[in-house]
Amino acid sequence: MSDYKTLRFADVNLGDKLPALEIPITAALVVGGALATRDYEPVHHDKSAAQAAGLPDVFMNILTSQGLMTRFATDWSGPEAVVKSLDIKLGAPNLPGMVMTVTGEVTALDKSNGVVDVAVQGENNIWGMHMQGTVQLALPEAG
Amino acid sequence: MTPEEQKAFEDKIYAFKGRKVCEATPAKDPVNATMIRHWAEAMGDTNPAYTNTEWAEKSARGKTIAPPAMLYVWNQQGITAASERASNAQSELVQLFNDYGFTGVLGTNVKQEYFKEAAPGDQVFMEMVIDNISERKNTARGAGYFHETVATFSNQSGEKLGTQSFRVLKFIPQDQPAAAAADDARLEVPTRIPSPRGHDNGWWWEAVDKGKVMIQRCSNCQTLRHPPRPMCGECQSMEWDSVESKLDGEVLSHTELHHPKIPGYQYPLVCAVIKLGEGTNIVSNVVGCEPSDVHIGMRVKGKVEQVDEKNMLPQFYPA
């Protein structure tokens, strides 16, 4: 158990910044993410379909962006945190060859239920904001 | 569309508000460890709560759980979707939009709330309604309507696992940029704005390309000057040579650039006026520390670095 630490509510302060995460966007991530979320829309695995839709290559599906956003939050909080909600706004597409940098900050703390709001942004190096939103995590009270 | 035609179209689409897309329907497979592991691998998510049974059994939960962000995944139709999807209120609405030229589609917002964690063995039921359709909006992508579906997820015991609202823009596509045209369009990683090189300063940038920061010196009165220019401000001589700076400096003034972010630049981005030991000032970046640590009078040491694929630039670090 000691290998996996989980933050306690008391450990967290308003304005705490999460460690930034750089995610190289590869075809394997785009296509693998689409299939792991059972999303067979052609624009996520077929380059010619993506090009017909006006983009140079296949692009990440929303369910993968959602997965990466919660992963970013729980990488920070540790595994005993309970994800309470995910509110995500989509922006520029993520395509193979891009690098998305995910950053986050604690924006609210609710003592009554131990819930922490983390504002998350994922920006890719070519088209900018890919996703922004809030993940709410319930943290354990004390060790 | 005339106003009358638009009104007739809107009457049709707004009739979909509140219509059920599906009754509570069970997913094809129960929540299972295989799909969870597949998902976790694709996402690079190493959370032991999802995939490490040994850890999970000793944790407060006592078992592994499904990643909350998989809530909608269980009921996805999979590869049969495109060809065999049964008609429902949502597909009828989409068809109606398409028939009127609103063929573009863009998911813009998803909000999920989770009430109870699902674990392997649980059966996920999903029901969905068309919750809302906006008035006509002019967006950057074209004129269109936002519509929102609300899904409710429950388990085999009727307990509510969570909800999802999903907002989609259906729009009349504008002419697409040339991206689609090039068959093998390659993504070009943006670089910094290249320095303009002219007759009077080209030599200075060429020295930077070789890793040196030069300071121009008047051959007549020895006064140093920067940035490079043809005439000495002291004695009006146009004869000059140059010396190499040791790049020992002091911050005279600084600012942090936030918005708008310019493609090709690394943020945070601190720009500073730095007084060099030789006496001239140079505008450059302060890197290698938090922007909040940069202050007037700070000692810095510069070096010429490759900042991207195309550009060499002097960058200053805390001394």
HADDOCK unambig.tbl for C-alpha pairs under 7 A between the chains (distance, minus, plus):
assign (segid A and resid 1 and name CA) (segid B and resid 55 and name CA) 6.48 0.50 0.50
assign (segid A and resid 29 and name CA) (segid B and resid 42 and name CA) 6.25 0.50 0.50
assign (segid A and resid 32 and name CA) (segid B and resid 42 and name CA) 5.65 0.50 0.50
assign (segid A and resid 33 and name CA) (segid B and resid 42 and name CA) 5.39 0.50 0.50
assign (segid A and resid 33 and name CA) (segid B and resid 43 and name CA) 6.55 0.50 0.50
assign (segid A and resid 36 and name CA) (segid B and resid 38 and name CA) 6.08 0.50 0.50
assign (segid A and resid 36 and name CA) (segid B and resid 39 and name CA) 4.91 0.50 0.50
assign (segid A and resid 36 and name CA) (segid B and resid 42 and name CA) 6.68 0.50 0.50
assign (segid A and resid 37 and name CA) (segid B and resid 39 and name CA) 6.87 0.50 0.50
assign (segid A and resid 37 and name CA) (segid B and resid 73 and name CA) 5.30 0.50 0.50
assign (segid A and resid 38 and name CA) (segid B and resid 73 and name CA) 6.47 0.50 0.50
assign (segid A and resid 38 and name CA) (segid B and resid 76 and name CA) 5.98 0.50 0.50
assign (segid A and resid 38 and name CA) (segid B and resid 78 and name CA) 4.94 0.50 0.50
assign (segid A and resid 39 and name CA) (segid B and resid 78 and name CA) 6.20 0.50 0.50
assign (segid A and resid 40 and name CA) (segid B and resid 78 and name CA) 6.19 0.50 0.50
assign (segid A and resid 40 and name CA) (segid B and resid 79 and name CA) 5.49 0.50 0.50
assign (segid A and resid 51 and name CA) (segid B and resid 180 and name CA) 4.75 0.50 0.50
assign (segid A and resid 52 and name CA) (segid B and resid 180 and name CA) 6.22 0.50 0.50
assign (segid A and resid 54 and name CA) (segid B and resid 176 and name CA) 5.76 0.50 0.50
assign (segid A and resid 54 and name CA) (segid B and resid 179 and name CA) 6.02 0.50 0.50
assign (segid A and resid 54 and name CA) (segid B and resid 180 and name CA) 4.69 0.50 0.50
assign (segid A and resid 55 and name CA) (segid B and resid 179 and name CA) 5.76 0.50 0.50
assign (segid A and resid 55 and name CA) (segid B and resid 180 and name CA) 5.76 0.50 0.50
assign (segid A and resid 56 and name CA) (segid B and resid 179 and name CA) 5.41 0.50 0.50
assign (segid A and resid 56 and name CA) (segid B and resid 180 and name CA) 5.87 0.50 0.50
assign (segid A and resid 56 and name CA) (segid B and resid 185 and name CA) 5.54 0.50 0.50
assign (segid A and resid 66 and name CA) (segid B and resid 69 and name CA) 6.14 0.50 0.50
assign (segid A and resid 67 and name CA) (segid B and resid 43 and name CA) 6.46 0.50 0.50
assign (segid A and resid 67 and name CA) (segid B and resid 69 and name CA) 5.53 0.50 0.50
assign (segid A and resid 68 and name CA) (segid B and resid 43 and name CA) 6.17 0.50 0.50
assign (segid A and resid 71 and name CA) (segid B and resid 45 and name CA) 5.76 0.50 0.50
assign (segid A and resid 79 and name CA) (segid B and resid 47 and name CA) 5.81 0.50 0.50
assign (segid A and resid 79 and name CA) (segid B and resid 48 and name CA) 6.47 0.50 0.50
assign (segid A and resid 79 and name CA) (segid B and resid 49 and name CA) 5.70 0.50 0.50
assign (segid A and resid 83 and name CA) (segid B and resid 68 and name CA) 6.82 0.50 0.50
assign (segid A and resid 84 and name CA) (segid B and resid 113 and name CA) 5.95 0.50 0.50
assign (segid A and resid 84 and name CA) (segid B and resid 114 and name CA) 5.02 0.50 0.50
assign (segid A and resid 84 and name CA) (segid B and resid 115 and name CA) 6.88 0.50 0.50
assign (segid A and resid 85 and name CA) (segid B and resid 112 and name CA) 5.47 0.50 0.50
assign (segid A and resid 85 and name CA) (segid B and resid 113 and name CA) 4.22 0.50 0.50
assign (segid A and resid 85 and name CA) (segid B and resid 114 and name CA) 5.67 0.50 0.50
assign (segid A and resid 86 and name CA) (segid B and resid 111 and name CA) 5.66 0.50 0.50
assign (segid A and resid 86 and name CA) (segid B and resid 112 and name CA) 5.16 0.50 0.50
assign (segid A and resid 86 and name CA) (segid B and resid 113 and name CA) 6.48 0.50 0.50
assign (segid A and resid 87 and name CA) (segid B and resid 110 and name CA) 5.91 0.50 0.50
assign (segid A and resid 87 and name CA) (segid B and resid 111 and name CA) 4.21 0.50 0.50
assign (segid A and resid 87 and name CA) (segid B and resid 112 and name CA) 6.29 0.50 0.50
assign (segid A and resid 88 and name CA) (segid B and resid 109 and name CA) 5.65 0.50 0.50
assign (segid A and resid 88 and name CA) (segid B and resid 110 and name CA) 5.35 0.50 0.50
assign (segid A and resid 88 and name CA) (segid B and resid 111 and name CA) 6.20 0.50 0.50
assign (segid A and resid 89 and name CA) (segid B and resid 108 and name CA) 5.78 0.50 0.50
assign (segid A and resid 89 and name CA) (segid B and resid 109 and name CA) 4.50 0.50 0.50
assign (segid A and resid 89 and name CA) (segid B and resid 110 and name CA) 6.68 0.50 0.50
assign (segid A and resid 90 and name CA) (segid B and resid 108 and name CA) 5.08 0.50 0.50
assign (segid A and resid 90 and name CA) (segid B and resid 109 and name CA) 6.07 0.50 0.50
assign (segid A and resid 97 and name CA) (segid B and resid 187 and name CA) 6.87 0.50 0.50
assign (segid A and resid 125 and name CA) (segid B and resid 263 and name CA) 6.93 0.50 0.50
assign (segid A and resid 126 and name CA) (segid B and resid 189 and name CA) 6.25 0.50 0.50
assign (segid A and resid 126 and name CA) (segid B and resid 190 and name CA) 6.48 0.50 0.50
assign (segid A and resid 126 and name CA) (segid B and resid 263 and name CA) 6.31 0.50 0.50
